[in-house]
Amino acid sequence: MWASLDQHLARYRDLENQMADPTVISDQVRFTRAAKEHGKLARIVKPYETYQQLENQVAEAAALLEAETDPEMRTYAEEEYKSLVARRDSLKRLLEDMLLESSEGDYDSIIVEIRAGTGGDEAALFAGDLYGMYSRYARDQGWQVEDIQYSPGEAGGFKEIVFSVAGPGAYQSLRFESGGHRVQRVPKTETQGRIHTSAATVAILPEPDEVQIDIKDADIKWERMRAGGAGGQHVNKTESAVRIWYKQGTSEELEVKCQDERSQHKNFERAMRILRSRLLERREQQAHRQRAEHRRTLIGSGDRNERIRTYNFPQNRVTDHRINLTLYNLDFIIAGRLDELITALKQFDKQQRLGQNA
């Protein structure tokens, strides 16, 4: 742990020197890249510097306590020592959490993709429920939610919806939501009261910027097209929709389209955001598969096909199958109160990774 923090500190100071170098200052790309990395490292380096100061203060307080013979002064020195130790240990736990989180990436913006699975109209309604759950939770955290593209279901909800969530800690809080979600409930159209099972998939994609994922013009082809579906006369008369094809060598091929904005420029910009996130997801999954099995987190791979959770409405029950957690407050959870669930997932992941690194 400490070796890793020392590396972060050394890199932080190296970046400070780079940002003061006139040759770097004159190169906008290099300076922007250095400034962004410097800003992200500051989040863990600043608390680490405070921790180092506390370590020295604890050592000094211990020496004073050992040397003190006056009972009254010794009592005061002991209280000071205990206070410093408590502050140091609290900061150590914080650094531990931050270090574990930073090993999985540090992103303040994510793209969430929700797709209805098996279950027809009921699956689309469930996808809409999940969208409402995540967007309410995000807004309660003070994060910004932006719809990127969607395809409405015939009876409500969504066949597919893609949206972004931006704010400090967004990725770290929601990154375990990727996978298959299953719902068990009585549909409104069911006359005999039978419980139906439907499904939806969720993908949480860290949203990199242009520096983190550089897409060259030569690697993409794009075309204008007329938007399909509902939308009135505007959709039928203009070609504001955009489709982008990405191909680099033979290993990476992706297609993204976006049609929900009236502006072709905005549709292109949104499609590129989705493309960068999917490229990052693909590359991280490849790296994940290359790691030794014993170093993989047991909380799940983040695969969209992996069933992670069941929402049982008749029993007001939510079960997360990865950590064997069952909660009987589905009404609160579907309303966006995800703190208990997210805290349990984070804690389980922390314990697993600390055990692997022990």
C-alpha positions in Angstrom: 0.0 0.0 0.0 2.7 2.5 1.1 4.9 1.7 -1.9 1.9 2.5 -4.2 1.2 5.7 -2.4 4.9 6.7 -2.7 4.7 6.1 -6.4 1.6 8.3 -6.7 3.4 11.1 -4.7 6.5 10.8 -6.9 4.4 11.0 -10.1 2.4 14.0 -8.7 5.6 15.9 -8.0 7.0 15.0 -11.5 3.8 16.3 -13.1 4.2 19.6 -11.1 7.7 20.0 -12.6 6.4 19.2 -16.1 3.6 21.8 -15.8 6.2 24.4 -14.9 8.3 23.5 -17.9 8.0 26.1 -20.7 8.2 23.4 -23.4 5.2 21.6 -21.8 3.3 24.8 -21.3 3.6 25.7 -24.9 2.2 22.3 -26.0 -1.5 22.4 -25.2 -2.0 18.6 -25.6 0.8 17.7 -23.2 -0.1 20.4 -20.7 -3.8 19.3 -20.7 -2.8 15.7 -20.2 -0.5 16.5 -17.4 -3.0 18.8 -15.7 -5.7 16.2 -15.7 -3.5 13.5 -14.3 -2.2 15.9 -11.7 -5.7 16.9 -10.6 -6.8 13.3 -10.2 -3.6 12.3 -8.3 -4.2 15.3 -6.0 -7.3 13.5 -4.6 -5.1 10.8 -3.0 -1.8 12.6 -2.7 -3.1 15.4 -0.5 -4.6 13.1 2.1 -1.4 11.0 2.0 0.7 14.1 2.7 -1.6 14.8 5.7 -1.1 11.2 6.8 2.7 11.6 6.7 2.4 14.7 8.8 0.2 12.9 11.4 2.7 10.0 11.5 5.4 12.4 12.5 3.1 14.1 15.1 2.2 10.7 16.6 5.9 9.8 16.9 6.6 13.1 18.6 3.6 12.7 21.0 4.7 9.2 21.9 8.2 10.4 22.8 6.8 13.3 24.9 4.4 10.9 26.7 7.2 8.5 27.5 9.4 11.3 28.8 6.7 13.0 30.9 6.8 12.4 34.6 4.3 15.0 35.9 0.9 13.3 36.4 -1.2 16.2 35.2 1.0 16.8 32.1 1.1 13.1 31.4 -2.7 13.0 31.3 -2.7 15.8 28.8 0.0 14.2 26.7 -1.9 10.9 26.7 -5.1 12.6 25.5 -3.1 14.4 22.7 -1.5 11.1 21.7 -4.8 9.2 21.5 -6.4 12.0 19.5 -3.6 12.0 17.0 -3.6 8.2 16.7 -7.4 8.2 16.0 -7.0 10.9 13.3 -4.1 8.9 11.7 -6.0 5.6 11.7 -9.1 7.2 10.3 -7.1 8.7 7.5 -5.3 5.4 6.9 -8.7 3.7 6.3 -9.7 6.5 3.9 -6.4 6.1 2.0 -6.9 2.3 1.8 -10.4 2.8 0.3 -9.1 5.4 -2.1 -6.2 3.2 -3.2 -8.5 0.3 -3.9 -10.9 2.5 -5.8 -8.1 4.1 -7.9 -6.9 0.6 -9.0 -10.2 0.2 -10.8 -10.0 3.6 -12.5 -11.1 7.0 -11.4 -13.8 8.6 -13.6 -16.3 11.3 -12.7 -18.6 10.6 -15.7 -20.1 7.3 -16.8 -22.5 6.2 -19.6 -25.3 3.9 -18.5 -26.9 1.6 -21.1 -30.1 -0.2 -20.1 -31.8 -2.7 -22.5 -35.0 -4.6 -22.1 -34.4 -8.4 -22.3 -36.9 -11.3 -22.3 -40.4 -10.4 -21.3 -41.8 -8.2 -24.0 -43.7 -5.1 -22.8 -43.0 -6.0 -19.2 -39.3 -6.0 -19.8 -39.5 -2.6 -21.3 -41.4 -1.3 -18.3 -38.8 -2.8 -16.0 -36.0 -1.1 -18.0 -37.9 2.2 -17.4 -38.0 1.4 -13.7 -34.3 0.8 -13.6 -33.7 4.1 -15.4 -35.9 5.9 -12.9 -34.1 4.2 -10.0 -30.6 5.2 -11.2 -31.5 8.7 -12.3 -33.2 9.5 -8.9 -30.2 8.1 -7.0 -27.8 10.1 -9.1 -29.7 13.4 -8.7 -29.9 12.8 -4.9 -26.1 12.7 -4.9 -26.0 16.0 -6.7 -24.8 14.4 -10.0 -25.9 15.5 -13.4 -28.0 13.2 -15.5 -28.2 13.6 -19.3 -30.2 11.4 -21.6 -28.3 10.5 -24.8 -30.5 8.2 -26.8 -33.6 6.1 -26.2 -36.1 3.8 -27.8 -39.5 3.8 -26.0 -41.5 0.7 -25.4 -44.9 0.2 -26.9 -46.6 0.0 -23.5 -44.2 2.4 -21.7 -40.7 2.2 -20.4 -37.8 1.7 -22.8 -36.6 -1.0 -25.2 -33.2 0.8 -24.8 -32.0 3.9 -23.1 -28.5 5.4 -22.9 -27.7 8.3 -20.5 -24.7 9.8 -18.8 -24.2 10.5 -15.1 -21.5 13.0 -14.2 -20.2 13.8 -10.7 -17.5 12.9 -8.2 -17.7 9.3 -7.3 -20.3 8.3 -9.9 -18.3 5.4 -11.3 -17.1 4.1 -8.0 -20.7 4.0 -6.7 -22.4 2.5 -9.7 -19.7 0.3 -11.3 -21.1 -2.9 -9.8 -24.5 -2.4 -11.5 -23.3 -4.0 -14.8 -25.1 -7.2 -15.5 -28.4 -8.9 -15.9 -31.3 -7.7 -13.7 -34.4 -9.8 -13.3 -37.9 -8.7 -12.1 -40.7 -10.9 -10.7 -44.1 -9.3 -10.5 -47.7 -9.4 -11.6 -48.1 -7.3 -14.8 -50.9 -4.8 -15.0 -52.3 -6.7 -17.9 -52.4 -10.0 -16.1 -56.0 -10.9 -15.2 -55.3 -14.1 -13.2 -52.7 -12.6 -10.8 -49.8 -14.7 -12.1 -46.3 -13.6 -11.4 -44.2 -13.0 -14.6 -40.4 -12.9 -14.8 -38.8 -10.4 -17.1 -35.2 -9.1 -17.5 -33.1 -6.2 -18.5 -29.4 -5.7 -18.9 -27.4 -2.8 -17.5 -23.9 -1.7 -18.6 -21.9 0.9 -16.7 -19.3 2.4 -19.0 -16.6 4.8 -17.6 -16.7 7.9 -19.9 -13.1 8.7 -21.0 -12.2 12.1 -22.5 -10.4 12.7 -25.8 -7.0 12.4 -24.1 -7.7 9.0 -22.5 -9.2 7.5 -25.6 -7.8 9.1 -28.8 -9.9 8.3 -31.8 -8.2 9.3 -35.1 -10.2 10.5 -38.0 -8.7 7.8 -40.2 -10.2 5.1 -37.9 -13.9 6.2 -38.4 -16.4 6.6 -41.1 -19.7 8.3 -40.6 -22.8 9.2 -42.5 -25.9 11.3 -42.1 -29.2 9.6 -42.1 -32.9 10.4 -41.6 -34.0 9.6 -38.1 -36.6 6.8 -37.7 -39.5 6.3 -35.4 -41.7 8.9 -33.8 -40.8 12.5 -33.9 -43.1 14.4 -36.1 -42.5 16.3 -39.3 -39.0 17.3 -38.3 -37.7 13.7 -38.2 -39.2 13.0 -41.7 -37.7 16.1 -43.4 -34.2 16.4 -42.1 -31.1 14.1 -41.9 -29.9 15.0 -38.4 -29.2 11.4 -37.3 -25.6 10.1 -37.4 -24.1 6.6 -37.7 -20.4 6.1 -37.0 -18.4 3.0 -37.9 -15.1 2.5 -36.1 -12.5 0.0 -37.2 -8.8 -0.3 -36.2 -7.0 -3.2 -37.6 -9.0 -6.5 -37.4 -9.5 -6.6 -33.6 -11.8 -3.6 -33.0 -15.0 -2.9 -34.9 -17.9 -0.9 -33.5 -21.0 0.8 -34.8 -22.8 3.6 -33.0 -25.8 5.7 -34.1 -27.5 8.6 -32.4 -30.7 10.4 -33.6 -32.4 11.9 -30.6 -31.1 15.5 -31.1 -32.3 17.8 -33.8 -28.7 19.0 -34.3 -26.5 16.8 -36.4 -23.5 18.2 -34.6 -24.9 17.2 -31.2 -25.8 13.7 -32.5 -22.3 13.2 -33.7 -20.8 14.4 -30.4 -23.0 12.1 -28.4 -22.2 9.1 -30.7 -18.5 9.8 -30.2 -19.0 9.8 -26.4 -20.7 6.4 -26.6 -18.0 5.1 -28.9 -15.1 6.2 -26.6 -16.9 4.5 -23.6 -17.4 1.3 -25.5 -13.8 1.2 -26.6 -12.6 1.7 -23.1 -15.0 -1.0 -21.9 -13.7 -3.4 -24.5 -10.0 -2.7 -23.6 -10.6 -3.0 -19.9 -12.4 -6.3 -20.3 -9.4 -7.6 -22.4 -7.0 -6.5 -19.6 -9.4 -8.1 -17.0 -9.2 -11.4 -18.8 -5.4 -11.3 -18.9 -5.1 -11.0 -15.1 -4.4 -14.0 -13.0 -7.6 -15.6 -11.8 -6.6 -15.3 -8.1 -6.4 -11.5 -8.5 -9.8 -11.0 -10.0 -12.5 -9.6 -7.7 -15.1 -12.1 -6.7 -17.9 -9.6 -7.0 -18.4 -10.3 -10.7 -16.8 -9.6 -14.0 -19.2 -6.8 -15.1 -20.4 -8.9 -18.0 -23.8 -7.9 -19.2 -24.9 -11.5 -19.5 -24.1 -12.3 -15.8 -27.3 -12.3 -13.7 -26.6 -10.2 -10.7 -29.9 -9.2 -9.0 -33.5 -10.2 -8.7 -36.4 -7.7 -7.8 -39.4 -9.5 -6.4 -42.3 -7.1 -6.1 -44.8 -9.4 -4.3 -42.4 -10.0 -1.5 -40.9 -6.4 -1.6 -37.5 -8.2 -1.9 -34.2 -7.5 -3.6 -31.5 -10.2 -3.8 -28.0 -9.5 -5.0 -26.8 -13.0 -6.0 -23.1 -12.1 -6.0 -22.8 -11.3 -2.3 -25.9 -13.3 -1.1 -27.6 -10.2 0.2 -31.3 -10.0 0.5 -33.1 -6.8 1.5 -36.9 -6.4 2.1 -37.2 -2.8 1.0 -37.7 -3.0 -2.7 -40.1 0.0 -2.6 -37.3 2.2 -1.2 -34.6 0.8 -3.6 -36.7 1.2 -6.8 -37.3 4.8 -5.6 -33.6 5.4 -5.9 -32.4 4.8 -2.3 -29.5 2.6 -3.2 -27.1 3.5 -0.4 -27.5 0.3 1.7 -27.0 -1.9 -1.4 -24.1 0.1 -2.8 -22.3 0.2 0.6 -22.6 -3.6 0.9 -21.2 -4.1 -2.6 -18.3 -1.8 -1.9 -17.5 -3.4 1.4 -17.5 -6.9 0.0 -15.3 -5.9 -2.9 -12.9 -4.2 -0.5 -12.6 -7.3 1.7 -12.0 -9.5 -1.2 -9.2 -7.4 -2.7 -7.6 -6.8 0.7 -7.6 -10.6 1.2 -6.0 -11.1 -2.2 -3.3 -8.5 -1.5 -2.6 -9.8 2.1 
